[in-house]
Amino acid sequence: MIEYGTNTIGAGLQVFEPVTIGFPSRDKIGKTGFIGTIIGKNAVLRSGTIIYCDVTIGDQFQSGHNVLIRERTSIGDRVAIGTATVIDGMTTIGSDVSLQSMVYIPTNTRIGNHVFIGPNAVLTNDRYPPTGIGGLDAPIIRDGAAIGANATILPGVCIGEGALVAAGAIVTRDVPAHMLAIGAPAMIRELPAVMSRHPVAR
């Protein structure tokens, strides 16, 4: 394992090389002694994983292959990050979260507990690229929300607690708690009865 900075790793770590932790952010390139990565107990880091400095991860973390987690990110317990997923830094992720393969999470995103994000889902934070007008405004994903495969969440959108975003949806406005967003652009509907009875959706 390649290490930069000062890293703290809990017992029971399994590493499948090559893995890099503590990678320096732009302001720490060429420096030594900076805080690297903090990882809790019983983590599994698969080949190609790169975790930057100033990242804190809880217990029972798992990464797929070729995962990138940028600086100043906080991740809770029992989180799984799928293959080729990118978390672009300054992001907060709760516990019991599953990000499937090839998910993109932009800078400043906030994700709650018990969240599922399906493969190829894309969250965005720049409303008028590449002008920079209005700055960056990342999405917020509340506890118990689920986002289907290939969905796109636009900047500043809040996905409410227990809400569901259907596969392929393009979400341009907030989704209230325990509601369904479906279509492109997404329309808000009642959750199907089978979903509303699910413990995560309540």
N, C-alpha and C positions, 0 to 999 in steps of 0.2 A: 504494500500500500504506500502510495506517495503522500507525504504529509507536509503541509506548510503551516507556519505559526504553531501555536500551542493548542493541542487538541485534547479533549476529554472523552473517553469512550467507556461505556459500561461493560459489565461482564457478558459473556456469551456471544460476542460479535462473530459473525461468519462473513468472510470476504472472498469474493471470486474475482481475482485480478484481471485486468488492471482497474484499480479504484484510486481516486484522488480526493483527499479531504483537506479543508482549510485553505483552499486555493485563494490567493490574494485578490481582493477587489482592487479597482483601479487606484485608489488612494493608498493602498498598502504594497503595491508592487515595489520590490527592491528593499523592503523593510523586513525586520525579524522581530520575534517576540510578541507579535500581535495575537489576539484571540482567534483561534481557528474554528473548528467545528466541535460542538458538544452533542454527543449521541448517548441515549440511554441504554438500558439492558436489552440483550437478545435481538440485536439488529441483524438484518441480512442485507449486504450490499453486493449487488451483482455487477458483472464486468461492464466497464464503461461509465460507471457512476462518477460524477464529479460534483462535490459539495463545496461551496465557497466558505470563506471565513464568516464569522459572526452569524452562524446558523446554529440554532438550538433545536434538537429533535428528541422526543420522548422515547419511551420503551416500546419494544416490539415493532420497530420500523422495518419496512421492506422496500427496497428499490428494485425495479426491473433493470434491464440492460440499457446503457446509454442515457441515463437520467441526468439532468442538469438542475441543480438547485443553487440559485444565486444568493448573494450576501444579504444579511439582516432579515432572514426568514426564521419564523418560529413555527414548529410543527409539534403537535401533541402526541399522545400515545396511540399505538395500534393503527398506524397510518401506512397505507400501501400506495406507492407511486409507480405507475406502469411504465413499460418500456418506451423510451424515446420521449418521455414527457419533459417539458421545460417549465420551471418555476422561476420567473424572472426577477426575484428579489423583493425585499421589503414587504413580504407577504406573511400573513398569519393564517395558519391552518389548525383547526381544532383536532380533537381525538376521534378515533373510529371513522376515518375518512378513507375513501377509495377513489383514487384518480387512475383511470384506465390508460391504456397505451395511447401515446401521441397527443395527449392533452396539452394545451398551452395556457399558462396562468401568467398574466402580466404583472408588472410592478404594482405594489400597493393593494393587491387583492386581499379581501378578508373572507375566509371560509370557516363556517361554524363546525359543530360536531355532527357526526352521523350523516355526512354528506357523501353522495355518490356522483361522480362525473364520468360519463361514458367515453368511449374511444373517439379520438379526433375532435372532441369538443374544443372550441376556441373561445376564450374570454378576451375582451379587448379593453384598452384604457385610453385610447387616443381618438377623439371624436373627429378631428380634421387633419389626418396625416397627409403630408409630413410637415404641415405648417406650424404645429405646436400651439395653435390658437386655443385658448381655454385651458391649457395644461393637461395633465393626466388625471383621469377620473376612473378608477378601476371599479369593477363590480363588487357587490357584496352578496355572498351566498349564505343564507341563514341555516340554522340547525335543521337537520332532517330533510333538506332539499335534495332532489335528484335531477340530474341533467342528462338527457339521452345522447346517443352517438351523433356526431356531426352537427350538434347544435352550435350556434354562435350567440354569445351574450355581448351586447354593445356596451360602451363605456357608461359608467354610473348607474347601471341597472341593478336593482336589488331583487334577488330571488327569495321570496318569503319563506318562513318556516314551514317545512313539510310540503312545499310546492313541488310540482313536477314540470320539467321542460321536456317536451316530446322530441324524439330524434329528428334531426334536420331543421328544427325551429330556428328562426332568427328573431331574437328577443330584443325589441327596441324600447321597451318600457317596463316598469316594475311589475313583478308578478306577486299578487297578494298571497298571504299565507294560505296553504291548503287548497291552492287552485292549480289549474293546468294551463300551460302556455303551449299552443300548437299552431304550426303553419309558418309562412314566411311572407310578410311579417307576422309575428305570432299574434294570435287572438287568445283572449283569456276565457277559459271555460271552467265549469265545475269539474272536480276530479271524478273519474269513474268510480262507481260504488266500490268496486273491488280494491281500488287504491285507497279510498278514504277509510277503509277498515284496517289498512295496514298500520302497524304500530308506529312506524317512522312518520307516516303522513298525519297522524293525529296531533 
